[in-house]
């Protein structure tokens, strides 16, 4: 009798499972694709096109050839693939994952993985895990997209000047952060990113400055034991501009109370010093600094304090 009961239960489970599999495979993804594109466009205010939408195994949805184009741009930002993963166990625990695959020029790629817990997301507004890996991913189109997306009323009068700036370079390295949404001070991870052949393009007629080719563009950060440590090698260096950062941020359970202990260095030379050196003098309290300024950042995230050192 017991054996017969298990047989009936197995058949029922198989039947229900088969129904959901056929529903999953036979879902009208073409209609969902158009609806999703419209809803995302309405939510972001930026036109979005989705080339394809299909099921992703074991259980998820994959979008391909996604194109995002602000009205002020003639070219679209192309995302070769996006996957939203939903496992059976994940769903029971209220989790889902998002995978984004960006394809750049010369076979450069940027992969992003975000794991989200629905309960944690509603409580803290943050995901549980962030991972990014870049392999010679060209940044010029991405930077152009960000600048072209500016629609803040306060910045609109300066948008033509801002969009005249350009930035090129290829991003390499990875970012990996595990976020403890119950106690952010217990989060951990690291950032190790480098931009090769980085250049800030300033030679546009509306700016009339020399392009800045960076010999160094490095960002190294470690998160462990409630402390964010900015490695002393972090910074950017070009002919007429240098920037560096080092120090620590002590994380607190209430993030606005996190404490800064950072040192920042800014140095301008040649034309940039002649035209913008006065800004550093003002930041130094009106004291001439000859284009070189060291700053200390203390206080909390809610009330930071920056002063020359």
C-alpha positions in Angstrom: 0.0 0.0 0.0 2.9 2.3 1.0 4.7 1.5 -2.2 1.6 2.3 -4.3 1.2 5.6 -2.5 4.8 6.6 -3.3 4.2 5.6 -7.0 1.1 7.9 -7.1 3.0 10.7 -5.5 5.9 10.3 -7.9 3.6 10.4 -10.9 1.9 13.5 -9.5 5.2 15.3 -8.9 6.4 14.3 -12.4 3.2 15.6 -13.9 3.3 18.9 -12.2 7.0 19.3 -12.9 6.4 18.5 -16.6 3.6 21.1 -16.7 5.9 23.8 -15.4 8.7 22.8 -17.8 6.4 23.0 -20.8 5.0 26.3 -19.5 8.6 27.6 -19.0 9.6 26.6 -22.5 6.4 27.6 -24.2 6.0 31.0 -22.5 5.3 33.8 -25.1 8.7 35.4 -24.6 8.3 37.7 -27.7 5.4 39.4 -26.0 7.2 39.6 -22.7 10.3 41.1 -24.5 8.3 44.0 -25.9 6.5 44.6 -22.6 9.8 44.5 -20.6 11.5 47.0 -23.0 8.5 49.4 -22.7 8.4 49.1 -18.9 12.2 49.6 -18.4 12.2 52.6 -20.8 9.3 54.2 -18.8 11.1 53.5 -15.5 14.5 54.8 -16.5 13.4 57.5 -19.0 15.9 56.1 -21.5 14.9 54.2 -24.6 15.7 50.5 -24.3 15.5 47.8 -27.0 15.7 44.1 -26.4 16.8 42.0 -29.3 15.9 38.6 -27.9 14.3 37.0 -24.8 14.5 33.3 -24.1 14.5 30.7 -21.2 17.8 30.1 -19.5 18.5 26.8 -17.8 18.1 25.5 -15.2 15.5 28.2 -14.4 15.8 31.8 -15.6 15.4 34.3 -18.4 18.1 35.5 -20.8 18.0 38.7 -22.8 20.3 39.3 -25.7 21.4 42.2 -27.8 20.1 44.8 -25.4 20.6 48.4 -26.6 20.3 51.5 -24.5 20.4 55.0 -26.1 19.7 58.3 -24.4 18.0 60.9 -26.7 21.1 63.0 -26.8 23.3 60.2 -28.2 23.5 58.9 -31.8 25.0 55.6 -30.8 23.6 53.0 -28.4 25.3 51.2 -25.5 25.2 47.5 -26.5 24.8 44.8 -23.8 25.4 41.4 -25.4 23.6 39.4 -22.7 21.7 39.6 -19.5 20.5 36.6 -17.5 18.2 36.5 -14.5 18.7 33.2 -12.6 16.0 31.6 -10.4 16.8 28.2 -8.8 14.2 26.2 -7.0 16.1 26.5 -3.7 16.8 30.2 -4.5 13.1 30.9 -4.9 12.2 29.2 -1.6 14.8 31.4 0.1 13.7 34.5 -1.7 16.9 34.9 -3.8 17.7 35.6 -7.4 20.8 36.4 -9.4 21.5 38.8 -12.3 24.3 38.2 -14.8 25.3 41.0 -17.2 27.7 40.4 -20.1 28.9 43.5 -21.8 30.8 43.1 -25.1 33.2 45.9 -26.1 35.5 46.6 -29.0 38.4 44.3 -29.8 36.7 41.4 -27.9 36.8 43.2 -24.6 34.3 42.0 -22.1 32.9 43.0 -18.7 31.0 40.5 -16.7 28.8 41.5 -13.7 27.1 39.2 -11.2 24.7 40.4 -8.6 23.1 38.1 -6.1 20.0 39.6 -4.4 18.0 38.4 -1.4 14.5 39.8 -1.6 14.1 40.1 2.2 17.5 41.8 2.5 16.7 44.0 -0.5 13.5 45.3 1.1 15.2 45.8 4.5 18.5 47.5 3.4 18.1 48.2 -0.4 21.3 46.4 -1.1 22.3 43.1 -2.8 24.1 40.3 -0.9 27.0 39.8 -3.4 28.7 41.9 -6.1 31.2 40.5 -8.6 32.7 42.2 -11.7 35.4 41.1 -14.0 36.8 43.2 -16.8 39.1 42.0 -19.6 40.3 44.9 -21.8 36.9 46.4 -21.8 36.9 49.8 -23.6 35.5 52.6 -21.5 35.0 55.3 -24.1 31.5 54.3 -25.1 30.5 53.7 -21.5 31.7 57.1 -20.4 30.0 58.7 -23.4 26.8 56.9 -22.4 27.0 58.2 -18.8 27.7 61.8 -19.8 24.9 61.6 -22.4 22.5 60.4 -19.8 22.8 63.5 -17.7 19.4 65.1 -17.2 19.8 66.9 -13.8 18.2 70.4 -14.1 21.2 71.9 -12.3 23.7 70.4 -14.8 21.8 71.0 -18.0 23.3 74.5 -18.6 26.7 72.8 -18.6 25.9 69.6 -20.4 27.4 70.7 -23.8 30.7 71.4 -22.0 30.5 68.2 -19.9 29.8 66.0 -23.0 32.8 67.6 -24.7 35.1 65.7 -22.4 36.1 62.3 -23.5 37.8 59.3 -21.8 39.5 56.3 -23.3 41.1 53.3 -21.8 40.6 49.6 -21.3 39.5 48.3 -17.9 41.0 45.2 -16.4 40.8 43.4 -13.1 38.0 42.4 -10.8 35.7 43.6 -7.9 34.3 41.1 -5.4 32.3 42.2 -2.4 30.2 40.1 0.0 27.7 42.3 1.7 26.4 41.5 5.2 23.1 43.4 5.0 22.4 42.7 8.7 25.7 44.2 9.8 27.5 46.1 7.1 30.6 46.4 9.2 31.1 42.6 8.7 31.2 42.8 4.9 34.3 41.7 3.1 35.8 41.9 -0.4 38.4 43.6 -2.6 38.7 45.8 -5.6 41.7 45.5 -7.9 41.1 47.5 -11.1 43.5 49.0 -13.7 42.8 51.1 -16.7 45.3 50.6 -19.4 46.1 53.2 -22.0 43.9 55.7 -20.1 43.5 59.2 -21.6 41.4 62.2 -20.6 40.4 64.0 -23.9 40.4 67.7 -23.4 41.4 69.0 -26.8 37.8 69.8 -27.9 37.5 73.4 -29.2 35.2 74.3 -26.3 37.8 73.2 -23.8 41.1 73.9 -25.6 43.4 71.9 -23.3 46.0 69.2 -23.9 44.8 65.6 -23.8 46.1 63.8 -20.7 47.6 60.4 -21.3 47.8 58.4 -18.0 50.9 56.3 -17.3 49.0 55.0 -14.2 45.4 54.4 -13.4 45.1 51.9 -10.5 42.4 51.3 -7.9 43.1 48.9 -5.0 40.8 48.5 -2.0 40.3 45.8 0.6 37.3 45.3 2.9 37.9 43.1 5.9 37.1 43.2 9.6 34.9 46.2 9.4 37.5 48.3 7.7 37.8 49.6 4.1 41.5 50.0 3.3 42.5 52.1 0.3 45.9 50.9 -0.9 48.6 53.6 -1.2 49.2 52.6 -4.9 45.7 53.8 -5.7 45.8 56.8 -8.1 46.1 58.2 -11.6 49.1 60.0 -13.1 49.5 61.9 -16.3 51.7 64.7 -17.7 49.7 67.5 -16.1 47.6 65.9 -13.4 48.1 63.4 -10.6 45.8 62.1 -8.1 46.4 59.7 -5.2 44.5 58.3 -2.2 45.3 56.1 0.8 44.0 55.4 4.2 41.0 53.7 5.9 37.3 53.9 6.4 36.0 52.3 9.6 32.6 50.8 8.9 29.8 51.2 11.4 26.5 49.2 11.6 24.8 52.5 10.7 26.7 53.5 7.5 26.3 57.3 7.9 28.4 56.9 11.1 31.3 55.3 9.3 34.6 57.1 10.1 37.0 58.5 7.5 40.8 58.5 7.9 41.9 59.2 4.3 44.7 61.1 2.7 44.2 62.6 -0.8 46.8 64.1 -3.1 46.1 66.4 -6.1 48.8 67.8 -8.3 48.4 70.0 -11.4 51.2 71.0 -13.8 51.8 73.1 -16.9 48.6 74.4 -18.6 46.3 72.7 -16.1 48.1 74.4 -13.2 48.0 77.8 -15.0 44.3 77.6 -15.7 43.0 75.7 -12.7 45.7 76.0 -10.0 43.6 78.7 -8.3 41.0 76.1 -7.4 43.6 74.3 -5.3 44.6 77.6 -3.7 41.0 78.2 -2.7 40.7 74.6 -1.3 43.9 75.3 0.8 42.2 78.3 2.4 43.6 80.9 0.2 47.2 79.8 0.6 49.2 79.5 -2.6 50.1 75.8 -3.1 51.8 76.0 -6.5 49.5 73.4 -8.0 50.1 70.7 -5.4 47.6 70.0 -2.5 47.5 67.3 0.1 44.2 66.8 1.9 43.1 64.8 5.0 39.5 63.5 5.2 38.2 62.8 8.6 34.8 62.8 10.3 31.9 60.6 9.3 30.1 59.8 6.1 27.2 62.0 7.4 29.5 64.8 8.4 32.9 64.6 6.6 35.7 67.1 7.2 38.3 67.8 4.6 41.3 70.1 5.3 44.9 70.7 4.0 47.7 68.7 5.7 
